[in-house]
Amino acid sequence: MNRLQQLKQWVKSADHPLAIILKNSHNTLHHFEIPAPRWLFKPLWVAHHALATLSASVARVCYWTPLFKTRLAGTCKRLYLYGGLPLVQGSLIIKMGSNCRICGQTTFSGRWRSQETPQLIIGNNVGIAWQTTIAVGTKVVIGDNVRIAGRGFLAGYPGHPIDPTTRAQGLPDTDDQVGDIILERDVWLGSGVTVMKGVTIGEGTIVAAGSVVTRSLPPFVMAGGVPAKVLKPLDVTDRDQPACRATALAAAKERAA
């Protein structure tokens, strides 16, 4: 411990009058603040908020969105990209439909060792929230109207081999560790959900926050847990096609039983 650290420790813990004076003086300076009359600072806060919102909107429209669209294959209409520019790593083909909302604090990653370029296919009206990572081993398909809440993780590949020797050598994962991930239309993943490779989540299924999905899930169910299991069937009586509604509900109830 150097002398400065010894002095700090002495000031914090000693009962000496000088130490007490120094500690009180430090606390007074540490908590010093100026008066904040509402009539003065409320307009300043409104102006600051308006300026920050305007700046973010200009950056989104004129910089982040056009820049990100150059990384997409095909035409993507009415993309709402907020909070910055998503990080795209590795070789990856990204196809995106219309009316999607993507947080800038999102990572799209493609497995570099794949023989064919990994593909991320995103449908229409998809929402991907903050700090979500989509690691594409071979293919990840996200259907129409899917919602992925914050800190989601679609793990199509692990990045490292299982064998400790090859892992220590810095070698990549092997082909048997990689698989597709498919989220069918209307799927909703809660906050912090992890979906592992080789998983298909059926249409309309909801996965509870914090779950880890290691096996495929049927359509129209509520699932959750580590690993995720079917908790109950969902009421799908408001679906568009009556015949499909009955079939889907019967299958969900059978699998949930």
N, C-alpha and C positions, 0 to 999 in steps of 0.2 A: 504494500500500500504506500503510495507516494505521499508527500507532505500535504498536498492540496486535499487529497481524500481524507487524510487524518484530521485536517482542520474542519472539513465538512462534518465528519463523524463527531468530532468534539463539540461543534456548535449544536448539532442535533440532540446530543445525549447528555452533555455535561450540565451540572447544576451551578456552575460558576456564573456570577453576575454578568461578566462580559459575554459569556456564551448566550445567556438569556437575552441580553440586549441585542446581540447580533441576530439571533433567531427571530425575535419580534420585529426587528427592522426589516429583515428579509421577507417575512410574511406580509408586512405592511406594503412593501414595494411590489411583492408578487401579486397581491390582490388589488393593486391600485386601478381605479377606473374613473373615467370622467362622467359627469352627469349626462343622462340621455333623455332629455325632454321629448315627449312624444310628438309635439307640434313640429319639432325640427327633424327628427330622425325617421318618422313615418313617411314623409314625402321622399326622403333620401332612399329609404328601402324600396318604395314603389318605383322610383326612377332606376335604381340598381336592378331590380327584378325585370323591369321592362327592357332595359338595355341588354341584360344577359339573355333574355328570351329572344330578342331581335337578333342578337349576334349568333346565337345557336341556330336560329331558323335560316339565316343567311348562309352560315357554314354548311348546314344540311343540304340546302337547295343548290348552292353554287359550287360546293367543293366535295363534301363527303359522298353524297349520292352519286354524282357523275363519276367520281373516282372509283367507287365500288362497282358500278355497273360495267366498267371496263373489264372486270374480273368474271363477269357472268357470260354464259353461253346463251345466245338467243335474246329475245326482247323481254324485258321485265317492266310492266306498266304499273304506275302508281305505287312505287316502293316508298315506304316511310321509314327512313333510316335515321335513328335518333341517338344522340349521345356519342357521336364520333364515328370512326371507321373500323369495322370488324377486322380482326386479324385473320388472314388467310395464309396457311402454312402448307408447304409441300405442293406436289402436283395434284390438282383437283379440278374436275369439271363441275361447275355449279349451274344448275338450271332452276329458274325461279318463276313462278306464276305471277299473277297480278294481285294488287291490294295486300301485299305482305308488309309486316311491321317487324323490323329487326333492330335490336339494340346494338349500338356500336361496341359495347363491352362483350362481344361474342367472338368465339374462336372457331374457325372452320379449318380442319386439318385433314390432309390426305396422306395415306401411307405411301411413302416414297418407293418401297421395295416391290409394289404391285407390278405384275407384268402388263396389266392394262391400267390406264389412268382411272383412279377412283372417281365415282360420280355421286354428287349430292343433288337429288331431285326434290324440289320444294314446290308444292302445289299452290293453289290460290287461297287468299285470305288466311295466311298462316302468321301466327305471332310467336316470335322467339325473344324471350326476355333476357335481362342482363346476366352476365357472367355464365352464359351457357357455352358448352364446348361440344362440338359435333366432330368426332374423329371417324373419318370414313376409311374403312379398310378396303372394301370392294364397291359397295353401293349402300347409300342411305336414302330411303324414300319417305318423304313427309307429305301425307295426303292433304286434301283441301280442308280448311277450317281447323287445322290442328293448333293447339295452344301448348307452348312449352314455357313453364314459369321459370323464375330466376334460378340460377346455378344448376340447370339441367346438364346432364352428361350422357351423350350417346356414344358408347365405346365400341366402335366397330373394329378396333385393333388396339392391342396393349402397348405397343412400342418397344417392348423388350422380350427376349426369349425366357422360357421357364428355366432352362438349364443355367445354373449359376456360373459355370465356367465361361460359356459363350456370352452370358450377360456381362460378366466382368471384362470381356474382350471388346465390348461395345457393339456386338453384332445385333442385327435387328430381330424382330419377332419372326416366327415361322408361319407358313401358310395355314396350318391347322388352328392357329390362334385367331384367325380372321374370319369375319362373316358379315352378311348383310343385316341391316336393320330396317324394318318397315313399320311406319306408323300410319295406319289407315285413316280415312277421313274422320273428322270430328273427335279425334283422340285428344285428351287433355292430360298433360303431365303436370303434377303439382310441383312445388318448389323443391329443389334438391333431388329430383328423381334421376337415377342412373339406369340406363338401358344397355344391357350387354349384347355382344355380337350374336347373330343368329336368331334374334327375337323378332317376332311379328306381333304387334298389338292391334287387336281387332277394332273395327269401326265403332266409334262412339264410346269406347272404354275410357274410364277415368282412373288414373293411378295416383294414390295418395302421396302427400309430401314426404320426402325422405326415403322412399322405397327404392329397392334395387331389383330390377326386373331381369331375371336370368333365364326365364322360359317364356314362350309365347303365351299370350292371353287372348281369350275369346272376345267377340264383340259384345258391346252393351253390358259391361259389368263394372263394378267398382272393385279395384284391386289395391293391395297395400301390403307392406311388410318387407322384411329382409330374410329370405328372398320374398318377392311379391307373390301373393296368392289371391285368388278370387274371394272377395268378402261377401258380395251379394250381387244379384242381377239388378240392372237399372230398368226403370220404367221407360219403355220405348214405344208406348202407345201413341205418341204424337209424331211418329215417323211418317213419311210421305206415302208409302205403299203398304196397305193393310196386310196383304199376304206375306210380305217380307217381314213386317212387324211381328206377326205371330210366330213365324219360323225362327226369327232371331231371338225373341223372348224365350221360346221353349228351349232353344239350344243354350242360352245363358243360364236359365234355371237349372238345366240338367248338369251343366259343368260346375255350377256353384254348389250343388247338393253334396 
